[in-house]
């Protein structure tokens, strides 16, 4: 390989890592492949990152404290089911990083409105509570969130680097 070509390639790689932020700096090239779809299987407690139909990586997850069935109202402890968008991020949440899930979709709030309650809305993909180890919350063997999807901090760092805002997330029962 010619020295100038090798130097250019190395610079491009460094620029790419720098623009991906600190979360990507510690990931291998394969771990930096961007996902075009996130799939959650609530019953199996698994989250998968996918690209072009191929599974890039699977993660064990914890859900809301009462995860069976679709989310109906704020405070029910359920994790929503359906097709949503990961639409914005909160790097400074009370959990280690958080990516918002676009719940409720139009029409999903009808049940809550009929009963005169809020459907809820701050459903996130997030890491552990800040300053708290996984063992203390029972992660991932215990469902401990208020309806969110939780991972370890290291797993959340990987997802943060591999999932762009606007990515579709499908949450199956």
PAZAPA-4460 file (N, C-alpha, C; in steps of 0.05 Angstrom, whole numbers, plus 32768, in hexadecimal, padded with zeros to 4 digits):
% residues 173
    n_x    n_y    n_z   ca_x   ca_y   ca_z    c_x    c_y    c_z   seq   type   mol
   8011   7FE9   8000   8000   8000   8000   8012   8019   8000     1      X     A
   800B   802C   7FEF   801B   8044   7FEE   8018   8055   8007     2      X     A
   802D   8062   8011   802C   8071   802A   8017   8087   802A     3      X     A
   8014   8096   8015   8000   80AB   8014   7FE4   80A0   8016     4      X     A
   7FDE   808A   8008   7FC4   807E   8009   7FBE   8073   8025     5      X     A
   7FD2   8067   8031   7FCE   805C   804D   7FC9   8073   8060     6      X     A
   7FD8   8089   805D   7FD4   80A0   806F   7FB8   80AC   806B     7      X     A
   7FAF   80AF   8053   7F94   80B9   804D   7F7F   80A7   8059     8      X     A
   7F82   808D   8056   7F6F   807A   8061   7F6E   807C   807F     9      X     A
   7F85   807E   808C   7F87   8081   80A9   7F79   809A   80B2    10      X     A
   7F7D   80B0   80A4   7F70   80CA   80AB   7F52   80C8   80A9    11      X     A
   7F49   80BC   8093   7F2C   80B9   8090   7F20   80A8   80A6    12      X     A
   7F2D   8093   80AE   7F24   8083   80C4   7F23   8092   80DE    13      X     A
   7F37   80A2   80E4   7F38   80B2   80FC   7F22   80C7   80FB    14      X     A
   7F1D   80D4   80E4   7F08   80E8   80E2   7EED   80DB   80E7    15      X     A
   7EE9   80C3   80DC   7ED0   80B4   80DF   7ECB   80AE   80FC    16      X     A
   7EE0   80A5   810A   7EDD   809E   8127   7ED8   80B7   8137    17      X     A
   7EE5   80CD   8131   7EE1   80E6   8140   7EC4   80F0   813C    18      X     A
   7EBA   80EF   8124   7E9F   80F9   811F   7E8A   80E7   812B    19      X     A
   7E90   80CD   8130   7E7D   80BB   813D   7E7B   80C0   815B    20      X     A
   7E8D   80CF   8166   7E8C   80D5   8182   7E9A   80C1   8194    21      X     A
   7E9B   80C6   81AE   7EA9   80B5   81C0   7E9D   8099   81C2    22      X     A
   7E83   8096   81BD   7E77   807B   81BF   7E83   8068   81AA    23      X     A
   7E8A   8073   8193   7E94   8062   817D   7EB2   805D   817F    24      X     A
   7EC0   806D   818D   7EDD   806C   818E   7EE8   8051   8197    25      X     A
   7ED9   8043   81A9   7EE2   802A   81B4   7ED6   8012   81A6    26      X     A
   7EC8   8016   818F   7EBC   8000   8181   7ECC   7FF8   8169    27      X     A
   7ECC   7FDE   8164   7EDA   7FD3   814C   7ECB   7FDD   8133    28      X     A
   7ED8   7FDA   811C   7ECB   7FE2   8103   7EB0   7FD4   80FF    29      X     A
   7EAF   7FBA   8105   7E96   7FAB   8102   7E81   7FB5   8115    30      X     A
   7E89   7FBD   812D   7E75   7FC8   8141   7E6B   7FE3   8139    31      X     A
   7E79   7FF1   8126   7E70   800B   811E   7E5D   800B   8107    32      X     A
   7E57   7FF4   80FB   7E44   7FF2   80E6   7E29   7FFC   80EF    33      X     A
   7E1E   800F   80E1   7E05   801B   80E9   7DED   8008   80E4    34      X     A
   7DDB   8008   80F7   7DC3   7FF8   80F5   7DAE   8008   80E5    35      X     A
   7D9E   7FFB   80D5   7D88   8008   80C8   7D6D   8000   80D4    36      X     A
   7D6D   7FEE   80E7   7D55   7FE5   80F5   7D5C   7FDB   8110    37      X     A
   7D4B   7FE0   8124   7D4D   7FD5   813F   7D34   7FC5   8143    38      X     A
   7D38   7FAC   814C   7D21   7F9A   8151   7D23   7F90   816E    39      X     A
   7D0C   7F92   817C   7D0A   7F89   8198   7CF5   7F73   8199    40      X     A
   7CFD   7F5D   81A6   7CEB   7F47   81AC   7CE6   7F47   81CA    41      X     A
   7CD0   7F52   81D2   7CCA   7F55   81EF   7CCA   7F3B   81FD    42      X     A
   7CBD   7F27   81F2   7CBA   7F0D   81FF   7CD5   7EFF   8204    43      X     A
   7CE8   7F03   81F2   7D03   7EF7   81F4   7D16   7F0A   8202    44      X     A
   7D0E   7F23   8207   7D20   7F37   8213   7D3A   7F3B   8203    45      X     A
   7D36   7F3E   81E8   7D4D   7F41   81D6   7D48   7F5A   81C5    46      X     A
   7D5E   7F6A   81C1   7D5E   7F80   81AE   7D73   7F79   8199    47      X     A
   7D6C   7F7C   817F   7D7E   7F76   8169   7D83   7F8F   8159    48      X     A
   7D9C   7F94   8152   7DA2   7FA8   813E   7DA5   7F9A   8123    49      X     A
   7D99   7FA5   810E   7D99   7F98   80F4   7DA2   7FAC   80DF    50      X     A
   7DAE   7FA1   80CA   7DB5   7FB1   80B2   7DAF   7FA0   809A    51      X     A
   7D9E   7FAA   8088   7D97   7F9B   8070   7D8D   7F7F   8076    52      X     A
   7D7E   7F7C   808C   7D72   7F63   8093   7D85   7F50   80A3    53      X     A
   7D9E   7F58   80A5   7DB1   7F47   80B3   7DB4   7F51   80D0    54      X     A
   7DB5   7F3E   80E3   7DB8   7F45   80FF   7DD6   7F4D   8104    55      X     A
   7DDA   7F66   810D   7DF4   7F6F   8113   7DFC   7F67   8130    56      X     A
   7DE9   7F69   8142   7DEF   7F62   815E   7DD4   7F5F   816D    57      X     A
   7DD4   7F4E   8181   7DBD   7F4A   8193   7DC5   7F51   81AF    58      X     A
   7DB2   7F5C   81BE   7DB8   7F64   81DA   7DA1   7F5A   81EC    59      X     A
   7DA7   7F51   8204   7D92   7F4B   8218   7D88   7F66   8223    60      X     A
   7D6E   7F68   8228   7D63   7F81   8231   7D51   7F7D   8249    61      X     A
   7D4B   7F92   8257   7D36   7F93   826C   7D21   7FA6   8262    62      X     A
   7D08   7FA1   826A   7CF1   7FB0   8261   7CE3   7FBE   8278    63      X     A
   7CCB   7FC8   8272   7CBA   7FD2   8288   7CB3   7FBD   829C    64      X     A
   7CAC   7FC5   82B4   7CA8   7FB2   82CA   7C8F   7FA0   82C5    65      X     A
   7C7D   7FA7   82B3   7C66   7F97   82AC   7C64   7F96   828D    66      X     A
   7C76   7F87   8280   7C7A   7F8A   8263   7C65   7F7D   8251    67      X     A
   7C54   7F6B   825C   7C42   7F5D   824A   7C2C   7F6F   823F    68      X     A
   7C29   7F6E   8225   7C15   7F7E   8217   7C1F   7F99   820F    69      X     A
   7C10   7FA7   81FE   7C19   7FC1   81F5   7C15   7FD7   820B    70      X     A
   7C24   7FEC   8209   7C21   8002   821B   7C06   800F   8217    71      X     A
   7BF8   8016   822C   7BDE   8022   822A   7BDC   803E   8237    72      X     A
   7BED   8042   824C   7BEB   805B   825A   7C05   8060   826A    73      X     A
   7C0A   8078   8271   7C21   807F   8281   7C1F   8071   829C    74      X     A
   7C36   8065   82A4   7C37   8058   82BE   7C2F   803B   82BE    75      X     A
   7C27   8030   82A7   7C1F   8014   82A7   7C36   8000   82A8    76      X     A
   7C4F   800A   82A5   7C67   7FF9   82A6   7C6B   7FE8   828E    77      X     A
   7C5C   7FEE   8278   7C5F   7FDE   8260   7C71   7FEB   824C    78      X     A
   7C7E   7FDB   823C   7C8E   7FE4   8226   7C7C   7FE3   820D    79      X     A
   7C7B   7FF9   81FD   7C6A   7FF9   81E5   7C70   7FE2   81D2    80      X     A
   7C5D   7FDD   81C0   7C61   7FC9   81AA   7C59   7FD7   8190    81      X     A
   7C69   7FD2   817B   7C62   7FDE   8161   7C7B   7FE8   8153    82      X     A
   7C76   7FF8   813F   7C8B   8004   812F   7C8E   8021   8136    83      X     A
   7CA6   8029   813E   7CAC   8044   8146   7CC5   804E   813A    84      X     A
   7CCD   8066   8141   7CE6   8072   8138   7CF7   807A   8150    85      X     A
   7D11   8075   814E   7D23   8080   8163   7D29   809C   815A    86      X     A
   7D1D   80B0   8167   7D1C   80CB   815B   7D2D   80E0   8168    87      X     A
   7D36   80DD   8180   7D49   80F1   818C   7D58   80E4   81A3    88      X     A
   7D6D   80F1   81AB   7D7F   80E7   81C0   7D81   80FA   81D8    89      X     A
   7D87   80ED   81EE   7D8D   80FC   8206   7DA7   80F1   8213    90      X     A
   7DBD   80FF   820D   7DD7   80F5   8219   7DD9   80FB   8237    91      X     A
   7DC7   810C   8241   7DC9   8114   825E   7DB0   810B   826E    92      X     A
   7DA5   80F4   8267   7D8E   80EA   8276   7D96   80DF   8291    93      X     A
   7D82   80D7   82A1   7D87   80CB   82BB   7D91   80AF   82B8    94      X     A
   7D92   80A5   829F   7D9D   808B   8298   7DB5   808F   8286    95      X     A
   7DC6   807B   8284   7DDD   807D   8272   7DD3   807E   8255    96      X     A
   7DD2   8096   824A   7DC9   809B   822F   7DAC   8091   822A    97      X     A
   7D9D   80A0   821B   7D82   8098   8215   7D7B   80A1   81F8    98      X     A
   7D6D   808F   81EA   7D63   8095   81CF   7D45   8091   81D0    99      X     A
   7D36   80A6   81C8   7D19   80A7   81CA   7D0C   8096   81B5   100      X     A
   7CF7   8087   81BD   7CE6   8077   81AB   7CCC   8087   81A7   101      X     A
   7CC4   808A   818E   7CAE   809C   8187   7C92   8094   8190   102      X     A
   7C90   8087   81A7   7C76   8080   81B2   7C6A   8099   81C0   103      X     A
   7C50   809F   81BE   7C3C   8090   81B0   7C39   8099   8193   104      X     A
   7C33   8086   8181   7C2D   808D   8165   7C11   8099   8164   105      X     A
   7C0B   80A7   814F   7BEF   80B1   814C   7BDC   809A   814E   106      X     A
   7BC8   809E   815F   7BB3   8089   8163   7BB8   8077   817B   107      X     A
   7BD1   8075   8184   7BD7   8065   819B   7BCE   8071   81B5   108      X     A
   7BC9   808B   81B4   7BC0   8098   81CD   7BA2   8097   81D1   109      X     A
   7B93   808B   81BE   7B76   8089   81C0   7B6D   807B   81D9   110      X     A
   7B79   8064   81DF   7B72   8054   81F7   7B75   8065   8210   111      X     A
   7B8C   8073   8212   7B91   8084   822A   7B7D   809B   822B   112      X     A
   7B78   80A8   8215   7B65   80BE   8214   7B49   80B5   821C   113      X     A
   7B41   809D   8213   7B27   8093   821A   7B24   808F   8238   114      X     A
   7B3A   8088   8245   7B39   8084   8262   7B42   809D   8272   115      X     A
   7B48   80B2   8263   7B4F   80CC   8270   7B6A   80CC   827E   116      X     A
   7B7D   80BC   8272   7B98   80BA   827D   7BAC   80C1   8267   117      X     A
   7BC4   80C7   826F   7BDA   80CC   825C   7BE4   80B2   8251   118      X     A
   7BEB   80B1   8236   7BF7   8099   822B   7C14   8095   8233   119      X     A
   7C20   80AA   823E   7C3D   80A9   8244   7C4C   80B2   822B   120      X     A
   7C66   80B1   822C   7C74   80BA   8214   7C92   80BA   8216   121      X     A
   7C9E   80BA   822D   7CBB   80BB   822E   7CC6   809E   822E   122      X     A
   7CC0   808F   8219   7CCA   8074   8217   7CE5   8075   8209   123      X     A
   7CF9   806A   8216   7D14   806C   820C   7D22   8051   820B   124      X     A
   7D37   8051   81FA   7D4B   803B   81FA   7D61   8047   820B   125      X     A
   7D69   803B   8222   7D7D   8048   8233   7D8E   8034   8242   126      X     A
   7DA4   803E   824E   7DB5   802E   825E   7DAB   802D   827B   127      X     A
   7DBD   8027   828D   7DB7   8024   82A9   7DB3   8040   82B6   128      X     A
   7DA5   8041   82CD   7DA4   805A   82DC   7DC0   8064   82E2   129      X     A
   7DC4   807E   82DF   7DDF   8089   82E4   7DE9   8081   8300   130      X     A
   7E02   8077   8300   7E0F   8070   8319   7E06   8056   8326   131      X     A
   7DF5   8046   8317   7DEB   802E   8323   7DF4   8016   8312   132      X     A
   7DFF   8001   831F   7E08   7FEA   8310   7DF0   7FD8   8308   133      X     A
   7DF4   7FC7   82F4   7DDF   7FB6   82EA   7DD4   7FA4   8300   134      X     A
   7DE5   7F9A   8311   7DDD   7F87   8326   7DC8   7F94   8339   135      X     A
   7DCC   7FAE   833E   7DBA   7FBC   8351   7D9D   7FBE   8347   136      X     A
   7D9A   7FC1   832C   7D7E   7FC2   8321   7D75   7FA7   8317   137      X     A
   7D87   7F93   8318   7D80   7F78   830F   7D80   7F74   82F1   138      X     A
   7D8F   7F86   82E4   7D90   7F85   82C7   7DA2   7F6E   82BD   139      X     A
   7D9A   7F5F   82A8   7D81   7F61   8299   7D6C   7F4C   82A2   140      X     A
   7D71   7F3D   82B7   7D5F   7F28   82BE   7D44   7F32   82CA   141      X     A
   7D43   7F4B   82D2   7D2B   7F57   82DD   7D22   7F6E   82CC   142      X     A
   7D08   7F70   82C6   7CFD   7F87   82B8   7CFA   7F9D   82CC   143      X     A
   7D08   7FB4   82C7   7D09   7FC8   82DC   7D02   7FE4   82D3   144      X     A
   7CFD   7FE8   82B9   7CF7   8003   82AF   7CDA   800A   82B3   145      X     A
   7CD2   8023   82AC   7CB6   802B   82AC   7CA9   8027   8291   146      X     A
   7CB6   8019   827F   7CAB   8013   8265   7CC0   8016   824F   147      X     A
   7CD8   801E   8257   7CEE   8021   8244   7CFB   8006   823E   148      X     A
   7D10   8008   822D   7D20   7FF0   8226   7D3C   7FF7   8230   149      X     A
   7D46   7FE6   8242   7D60   7FEC   824F   7D75   7FD8   8248   150      X     A
   7D8E   7FE2   8246   7DA6   7FD2   8240   7DBB   7FDA   8254   151      X     A
   7DD2   7FCC   8253   7DE9   7FD5   8263   7DF4   7FEF   8257   152      X     A
   7E05   7FFD   8265   7E11   8015   825B   7E23   8010   8243   153      X     A
   7E32   7FFA   8244   7E43   7FF3   822D   7E33   7FED   8214   154      X     A
   7E1D   7FDF   8218   7E0C   7FD8   8201   7DFF   7FF2   81F6   155      X     A
   7DF7   8004   8208   7DEB   801D   81FF   7DFF   802E   81F0   156      X     A
   7E18   802D   81F8   7E2D   803B   81E9   7E2F   8031   81CD   157      X     A
   7E2E   8016   81C9   7E2F   800B   81AF   7E17   8013   819E   158      X     A
   7DFF   8012   81AA   7DE7   8019   819B   7DE7   8037   8194   159      X     A
   7DF0   8047   81A7   7DF2   8064   81A3   7E03   806A   8189   160      X     A
   7E18   805B   8186   7E2A   805F   816F   7E20   8053   8155   161      X     A
   7E0F   803F   8157   7E07   8030   8140   7DEB   8037   8135   162      X     A
   7DDC   8046   8144   7DC0   804C   813D   7DBD   806A   8139   163      X     A
   7DB4   8072   8122   7DB0   808F   811C   7D93   8097   8124   164      X     A
   7D8F   80B0   812A   7D74   80BA   812E   7D65   80B6   8114   165      X     A
   7D4B   80AE   8117   7D3B   80A8   8100   7D3A   808A   80F9   166      X     A
   7D49   8079   8107   7D49   805D   8103   7D2E   8051   810D   167      X     A
   7D23   803E   80FE   7D0B   8030   8106   7D11   801C   811C   168      X     A
   7CFF   801A   812F   7D00   8005   8144   7CE5   7FF7   8143   169      X     A
   7CE6   7FDC   8142   7CCE   7FCC   8143   7CCF   7FBC   815D   170      X     A
   7CB9   7FBF   816C   7CB8   7FB2   8186   7CA2   7F9D   8185   171      X     A
   7CAA   7F83   8186   7C97   7F6D   8185   7C90   7F64   81A1   172      X     A
   7C78   7F58   81A4   7C70   7F4D   81BE   7C84   7F39   81C8   173      X     A
***
